[in-house]
Amino acid sequence: MTISQSSPALPPAPGALVEYLQDNQVNLAVILEEHGGRTRLFTQRGREMNLPAVRLLPWHGPKYPLPATRAEHEERLARHLGTRKTLAESIDVMEIWNLAQGELDAAPLEWFADLLWEEPGPDQRSALGRVLLEAKTHFKFQPPSFLIYPEQTVLARLAELEAAREHQELVAAGQDFFHHLWKIGISKASGEPDASFPPPPEPTATKLRELLLRRMNHPEDPATDDLWRNLTKRIPDHPQQALLLGQAWRLVPIHHNYLLAQAGYDWQDDWSRGFLPDIQRLEEAVRGHAAPPEPLTLFSVDSPSTRDIDDAFTLERTADQGFRLTLAIARPCLEWSWLSELDQAVSQRASSLYLLEGVSHMLPEWLGVELFSLRQNMERPALLLELDLDPEARVRSIEPRLGWVRVHANTHYEQVEADILAGVEPFASAHLLSEKLRDHRIAANAVVFDQQDPHLKLVGEGADIRVVREEKPAAPKAQLLVSEFMVLANTELARWARDREVPLLFRTQNVALPPDIGGCYTRPEDMYRMSRMLANAAIQTKPAPHASLGVPAYASVTSPLRRYVDFINLAQVASRLDQGTPRLSKRDLDAALPFWRARMEAVSRVQRTRSRYWKLEYLRQQSANNKIWAAILVDETPTQAVFSLPAEQVQVRAPKRLLGDKFLIGGNFGLRLGRIDPLLNEIKVVEIIDNQTEQKE
């Protein structure tokens, strides 16, 4: 309901005190003259001004006789202004709103004044008008009446004002503090925060901490963009502003791996505690399926630190000097509860992470490291692939089956390398087979890169962490054995599934390589050139060639403890063998594929970026001693030269002007590095030295 004035108020005449809004403030004045809708006023500031009559507020009075002296005008205006301010302080605007809201939509000032006084005068009406104008959360002035906001609107507007107030408080306190953190950071002498500039008081400090962590984990968060922009106005723009501020405030340690939170990946095994009942039920169910292991002498080959062992092999020669290879692949899908909360958590993890700072397994460690890992002398469920190959390593048949196995020994690369060189079986024959398999792939135009990754490890903690490079004996023959057996298993299972219309997740590389380009590449310049020709592999449900592997179809199955794609593929094969039909149709796989692709890419980005980070940190620490790095020129453009540091497996770009006029792709150079920023993935080359072969590491 709206109450309107019963009769229009008489317009103010010369000599009347009037009020008007200027810069959102109520101003008092006396009318000196009125003509044609315009007034000439003497204001409370002692000046004359012209103002349209429509600008005057709809209350006025009292009226004094004219003419009057300037002193009389000033005295009258000052006296009434003081009276009105005093009256305004005594008015409880909330009481007025409580009386009016819910009853009326709008009312003129006179109606509100009658609530407070029996015969309100000009000063009382003005004081009330001033109070209602200031109560913008509860009233809105819509001349000549005041709209009365309902309670829901008032609460919303109060929340907006509170949010704006908090925003201003955060900005006021946070700008200075962030500027200090950026400028001073952590005291280099003590490694402690600078106590001379403490953080803001609570709860502001907590809000700033929460904001820093949120921006660190979600740097593109639109909900905090405006606040963040205001808080960081006084510091330089930087892609990792939040991380650097958080490190300076000691919220996170130096070398903090912010990538994990950005990928939504829980580090190590604490996440699995919430699934202990599910894990225990799964273990009981798996134990209930236990059966006598097959009489196979199986060996696994991994790094000494590997705990999630998901493949093993045994090999014997056939009468015609062929090969009978049996591969055992861990079977974590046994009694797995699909679409459960545990399954969703594992699919979200997508893959195990192997970083210098530690290992984080895809599966709960009780499952991936204990229950399903192919540990020696322990009975484990497995998918067994029995492959019959002729003397030239051509596959004659493949027979997958489900069973239980007991691995004879968990061996290591260095040990197997020595056994191969000594002719110890089955490793000598296994290496012979792996060479033949590799040669077949190369004949099919496969591109094989033969390069040794550097062995890096972290020593120390916090800001004192050092990246140390270890010299370990190479084990190329043992590594070839493992890699070729895995390629063989994944290729043959892909063919087996394609022939039987079992839908799998295939890894494809859709690129047309020039004919006869297949080979084993060892020179950095050749590997760089070839890598420029290759496209990234993609996961799809349609079998298609994988160009660089040189195979017609490829579906990874051999790492089900470490990769969710392999986990799914293994379950498809196991379901087909056990029940006659795969668990998921091609339509089901297609529907879920976008999510799996996104998760694999997010987690793979953590692996790639973090590995690169530590390599650059190693270069940064070593370059402090003015070290010259052995490099090979692998490419050049009109403005840049591209080098490979073969010992460190790092590519570096340098300005072409530093190279000079005489150079040759594949030539040996020495690089002196300047600023190296692992966080921004930046390396600056300050000097290129020719003919540094004698310093090459």
N, C-alpha and C positions, 0 to 999 in steps of 0.2 A: 504494500500500500504506500502511496505517496501523498503527502500533505502539501498543498500549494497555498500560497498567500491568498487571503480572501480579497484583498484589494492591493493594487500596486502601490509601493511606497512613493512618496513625493520626491522628485529629483532634488538633489542638493542645490541650494542657491548660494550666491556669493556671501562670504562670511561663515559658511558652514565648514566644520572640520570633516575631512574625508580621508579615506585610506586607499592605497593602491599597492600592487605587487611590483617590486623592482628587484631583479636578481634573486627571485624566489624569497624575498623578504618583504614583510608588511611595513610600509612607510606611511607616516602621518603628515598631513598638509592642510592648509586652509585655502578655500577657493577665493581668489581675488576678483576673478571675472569669468563669466560664462557666456559663450556666444556660438550659435550654430553647431552645437555638439562638441565644442572644444572648450577646455577650461585653462585658465592661467592660475597656477598654484604657487603658494609660498610654502616651502617644504621644511621639515624638521631639521634639515641641515643648513637652513638659513639662505636658501637660494630660490630663485623663481624659475619655473619651468612650465611649458605647455604640455597638455596631455588630453587625448580624446576622452570624452565623458564615459565612453563604454569601458575604459580601463579602470574606472573607479569601482571599488568593492561595494556590494549592495547594502551597506550600512554606513550611516553618517551622523553627524551632530556632535555636540551642540552647535548652535549658530550664534555668532557674535556680530555686533554691529560694525559696519564699515563707514568711513575709513578708520584704520587703526595704524599705530606706529609699528615700525619693525620690532621694537622692543616688546610691544604688547603681543604681537604675533609669536615671537620667540617664547615669551613667558607662558602663553596659553598652550602652545604645542608641547613644551617641556612638561608642564603640569599634568596635562592629560596623558602624555606618553608614560610618565611615571605611574600614574594611577592605573592605567590599563595593564602595564606589566605586572604590577602588584596583584591586581585582580586575577590575571592569567595564572599566576603561580598558585593561587588558591583553588583553582578549578580541577576537579578529578575527571579527566576525559574518559577514563575507563568506566566510571560510574555512568556517565552519559551514554556511552556506547552500549553498556549492558542493559540500560533501560530501553534503548531504541532498537537494537538489533533483534531480528526475528519478528518485530512488530511493523516496522516501516522499511521501505526501500529508500526513501529520500524525504527530506523535510527542509524548510527554510530556516534561517538562523533564528527568527523570532520564536519558532516552535521549541527549539532547544533552550533558548533563553527563558522561556516561561517555565521550563522544568526546574530552573534554579532560583528564579526571583519572581516575586509577585508583580512588580512594576520595573522591569529592567530598563536602565537608562542607556545613553549612548556609550559611556565608558564600559558598562557591563557587556553590552552587545559586542563591542569591539574586542574586548578581552576574550570573550567566548569564541568569536570568529577566528582570532589569532590561534587559539588552542586547537580548534577543529582543523584549521589549515595545516598545522604542524603534525597532526595525527594522521599522516598519510597512509599508515597501515590499516586504519579503521574507517576513515572517511575520505571521500573525494569531492572536492569542490566543483560543482557543475552549475554555474550561476543561473538563477539566484539561489539554488538549493545545495544541500550537501547530501551526496549519496552515502548510504550506510552499508558498509561491507558486511556480508554474513560471516559467521564464525569460521567456516571452512576457508574462505578467502583470506581472512585475517591471519589464520594460522599459517597459510602458505606464504603470505607476504612477510610475516615475522621470520619464517624459516629462511626466506631469501635475504632478508636484512642481516640475520645472524650469520649466514654463509658469507655475505659480503664483508661483514665485520671481521670474521675469522680470516678471510682472504687478505684483508688489509693488514691485520696483525701479523700474519705469516710473512707477507711481503716486507713489511717494515722491519721485522726482526731478522728474517731470513736473508735478505739482500746483503746486509753487512756481514752476517756470519758466513755465508757462502763465499763472499769476496775474500774474507779472511782465510777460509779453508783453502781457497784456490791459490792465494798469494803466499801463505805461510806453509800450509800443509802440516806434515808431521815433522817434529823437530829432529833434524838429522843427527844431532848429538846424542839424544837419549832414546830416540825411537818412540817417544810418547807424544800425545797431543800437546799443543802449546797451551799451558794453563793460564796465560795472560789474557786470553780471549775465550772465556767459557761459552758453552752453547747457551741459547736463550732459555729462559725458565720454562717449566712445565705449565700447561700441556703443549706449548708451542714447540718445544724441542721434540716431543714424541711425534707430533704431526710432521715436522720436517724430516725426522728419521723415516717415518712410514712413506713419505713422499719420495725420498731419495731411493729407498729400496724398490718402490713401485716403478719409478722411472728407470732404474737399473735393469729391472726384469722386463719392463714393457716400455721401451723408449719412445714408442709412437702412440702412447696412450692418449686418446683424444680428450678424455675426461679431465686430465690434468695439464693439458697443453698451455692454456692461458696462465694458470698459476705458475707453471714452470718457467714460462717465458718472462714473467715479471720478476721471479726470484733470481734469474740468471742474467739479468740485464747488465750487471756490472762485471761479469767475467767473460773471457773469450769463448766464442762458439767452439765446440769440440764434440765429435761424435760420441764420446764416452764421458760427457760431463758428469753424469750421475755416478758412474763408477769411480772416477777420480775423486769426487767429493766424498763419496762413501769411504774410500780408502783413507783419505786425509782425516776423516772423522773417526776412523777406526771401527766403522760399522762392519766392514768386510776386510779381510787381510789383503796384503799385497799379493798379486798374482791370482786374485779371486776369479774363479771360473763362472762368470756371469752368464755364459752361454747355456749352462744347464737349466737355469730358471727360465731363460727366454724360450728354450725348447720344451719346457714343461717336463723335465726329466729329473726324477729323484735320484740323488747320488747314492751309490753303494746299496746297502741292503736294509736300511731302517724301514723303508716303505713296506716291506713284506710282513712286518710284525702284525699289521692289521688283518692279515690273511692266515694266521696260524691255524685256526680251526679248519679252514679249507685245505691247507697243506697237509694237516694230519689226516683228514679224511681221504685225501688223494693217496697218501702213502699207504694207508691201510688197504685201499682198493687195489693198488699196484701190487702190493705184497701178496694179495689174494690170487693174483694171476701167475705167481712165480712158477716156473717150470724148469726142469733140468736143462742146463746150458748145452748148446751144441758142441760136439767134440772138435773145436777149432783152436788152433794156436794163433791167437790174434795179437797184433802189436799196434799200439798207437804211437805216433811220432808228433811231438809238439815241443814248444819251448819248455825249459825246466819249470817256469813259473805258472804254466797253464794248469788250471784246475777244472775247467769245464771241458771235458774231453768228449767230443761228440763223433769221432770216427776212429776206426781201427781196421787193419787188414791182415789177411793171410794169403800166401801165394805158394803155388807149387807148379812145377813144370809137367806138362802132359807128355804122353808117349811120343807124340810127333814134334816135341820140343816147342809146343805152344805153351800157353799160360792159363792156369785156372786161378783167377783172382776172386777172392771173396772179401767184400767190404761190409763192415758192420757200422751202422749209423744209429746213434742214440735215438730212443723212441719216447720223447716226453709227452706225446699226445695220448699215451695209454691212460684211459679213464679220465681224460681231461674234461673239465666242465666248461663247455663252450658257451660263450656269451655271459658267463658269470662275471662278477665284479673282478675276480682274480684274472680272468681271461682278458677283460677290458684293460686292466692295469698293465698286463704284459704286452698287449697289442699297442698300447700307448707308448711303452718303452721302445718297442720296435727292434732294438738291437742292443747287444752288449757294447760297452765303451771301454777301450783299452788306451788309457792315457798315462803320461809319465807320472801323474800324481796318484794313480791307482787304477783299479779295475772296478767297473760297475756292471754286474751281470744283468742280462735281460730277465731271466727267470729268478724267482727267489733262490737264494744260494742253497737252501736245503734241498731244492729240486735240481737246479742246474749244476751244482757242484757236488752234491751228495747222491740223491736218489737216482738220477738218470745219467750221471756222468760215467763214462766207460772206464772206471778205475780198475786197476789190475786186481785180480783175484776176488772180484765182486760180481755176483750175478746181476745182470742188467737186461731189460727188454731192449730189443733192437730190430731195425729193419736190415735184413741181410740181402746183399746183392751178389749173386754168383755170376761171374762173367767168364765165358770161355773165349779165349783169343787164340788165333793161329800163331805160328812162329814169327810172322811179321806184325803181330799185334793188331790184326784185324778182328773185330768182334764177331764171333760166330753165333753167340747166343747170350741172353741175359735172363736170369731167373730171380726176381725179387720174392722174398718170403718174410714172414714175421717169426720171431723166435726169441730165445734168451741166450745170452753169451756170457762168457767169463774171459776177460782179456788177460792174456798171459803176462804182458809187460807194457808199462807206459814208458816208452823210450823217448830220447831227446835228440834234437837235430845233430849235435856234435857227436854224440855216441853213434848214431846211425851213419853219419859221414865216415867215421873211422871204420865201421863194419863194412861199408860198401868198398872202401879202398882195400880192406883186408880180404875181401871176397866172402864174407860171412853171409850165409843164407838165413832168411829169404831176402835179405836186403840187397845183395848183389844182383839177383835176378829181378827184383823189383825195380832197381835203378835201370837195368837194361830195358825193361818194359817201358819205363817212363820216358826214356830217350826215344824209343820207337814211337810212342804215342805223340810226343812233341814233334817228331819229324813228320808224322802223318798230318798233324795240324798245320805245320808250316807249308807242307805240300798243298794244303787246301787254302793257302794264302793267309794263314794266321800270322799275327804280329806279336812277337814275344820280346819283352823287355827284360834284360838280364842286368840288374843293378842291385847293389847292396845298400840297404838302408843303414844309416848311422845308428849306433847303439848309444842312446843318451839316457842319463838317469839324474834324479834330483838329489842333492845333498844339502842338508840343513833345513831350516824352517823360516817361514815369514819372509821378511825383507832380506834375510841372509841366505836364502836359497841360491845354490849354485847349480848350474847345468853342466854336467860332466859327461864327456864322451869316452866310452869304454871301447877298447879294442878287443873284439871277440873273434875267434877263428870263424872263417866263413864255412858254410855248410851247403854249397850250391847243389850237390848231388842229392842230399837228403831233402832239401826244399823242393827240388824238381820232382822227386818221387811223390811227395805229398800233393803238390799242386796238380800234377798230371793225373793222379788217381782221382782227385776231386772233380777235375774237368771231365774225365771219363764217366764217372758215376752220374754227374748232373746231365751230361749229354745223352747218355744211354737211357736214363730214366725219362728224360724229355721225349725221346723217340718212342719208348715203350708206352708212355701215357698218350702220345699223339696217335699211335696206332690203335689204341683201345678207347679213344675218345674220353680219356680221363682229364678233366679240366685242371690245369695247373697255372701258376703264375710264372710266366716265361720271362727271362731276361734277354732282351734283344738289343742289337746295335745295328740300326738301319743306315748303313753307309756303304757306298760302292767304292771299294778300294781298287786301285789300278792292278791289273793282273801281274802275277809274278813278283809282288811286293812282299810276300810273306818271308819271314826270316827271324832270326834271333839277333836282336840289336843290342849292342853293348856300348857304342860310342854315344856320348851325350848329345852331340849334334844330330845324329841319326834318330835318336829317340825323340828329340824335340820336334824334328821334322815330321816324324810319323804321328806324334801325338796331335799335331795340328790337323791331320787328316781325319782323325777319329772323332766320332760323335759320342756323347755320353750314352751309356746304356740305359734302356728304359724297361720298366716292368709292364707287361700286358698279358692278356689271357689267350692271345692267339700265338701259336708257335711260329717263330720266324728266325732267320739266321742271326748269329752273333758274329759280326764281321771280324773283329780282332782275334776272337778265339778260333775262328775258322771252322765253326760247327753249324749244322743246319737248324738246330734248336737247342735251347739251354734252359733248364729249370733248376735253380739251386735248391738242393735238398740236404746237403751234407753238413750243414751247420744249424740244426734245429734248436740247439741250446743257446745259440748266439744271435740268430736272426729270425724274426717272426715270419718273414716270407718263407724261409725254409721250414719253419714249424708248420705252416699251413700246407705247403706242398707235401711234406712227410705225412700229414694227417690224411690228405687226399689219397695218396698211394696206399697207406695202411688200411683205410676204410675200404678201398677197392679190393684189397687182398683178403680182408677179414669178412666183409659183408657183401661183396660183389658189386657194390656201387660206391662212388666217391661221396664224401660227406656233403660237399657243396657243388651246386651246378655252376655252369659257366656264368649264368645270369647272377647268381649269388656272388661269385668272385668279382664280376664287373661292378656290381653295386658297391662293394666294400673297397674296391681298388683305389679310388681317390683318397680315402682316408689313409690306407696303408702307404701309398706313395708319399703323401704329405709327411707322415710320421718318419718314414725312412729318410727322407731328404732332411728333415729337421735334425734328426739325431746324427746323420752322416755329416752335416755341417758342423756339429760340435766336434766330431772326431777330426775332420780336416782342419778346421780353424785352430783348434787347440794344439794339434801336432805342429802346425806351422808356427804358432805362438812360441812354443818352447825352442824350436829351431832358431828363431830369430833372437830369442833371449840368450841362447848359447852364443850366437854371433856377436850380440851386443857386449856380453861379458868378456869374450875373448878379444874383441876389437879394442878394448880399453888399453891394451898394451901395444897399440899401433901395428897389429898383426897384418901381414899381407896374405890374402887368401888365394889359393890356387884355383883358377877358373878356366873354363873353356868357352870360347865364343861359339854360340849355337845359332845366332840369327842377328840380322841387322836390318833396320829400317832407315828412312831418310833422317830421322831425328834420334833414334835410340839404338843401342847395342844390347843384345840379350846374352847373358852369360849363365853358365851352369857351374855351380860349385859341386863337383861330382862326389866328393867325400861327405859333404853335408846334405846332398840331395835338395839343394835350394837354387832357385832361379833368381837372377838379379838383373835389373835393367839399369842402364847407365846412359848419360847423354852421349850422343854420337861424337861430339866434339872432343871428348876425352880420349877417344880411341885413335884419333889421327887418321892419316890417309892409307897407311899400309896395314892391311889386316887380312885374315883368311879364316873363313868359317872352319871351326875345328882347331884353331890355333890356341896355344897355351898362353895365358896371361896371369898377372897378379893383380888383385884388387885391394885397394886400401879403402875401407869403409868408414864413413862418417857417422852421421846420426842414424840410429836404428831404433825404430819404435815398434815393438812386437804387438802392441795393442792396436795400432793402426795399420799393421802389416806394411811398414815402410822401411826401405833400406836406401840410404844415399851413398853412392859411390863417389869418392873424392879424387881418386887417382887410379889410372889403369897403367900397369907396367907390362911391357912386352917381354916375351921369352922368359917366363918364370918356371920353366919345367923343373929346374933343380929344387924349387921350393914346394913343388906340388906334393900334397899329402896323400 
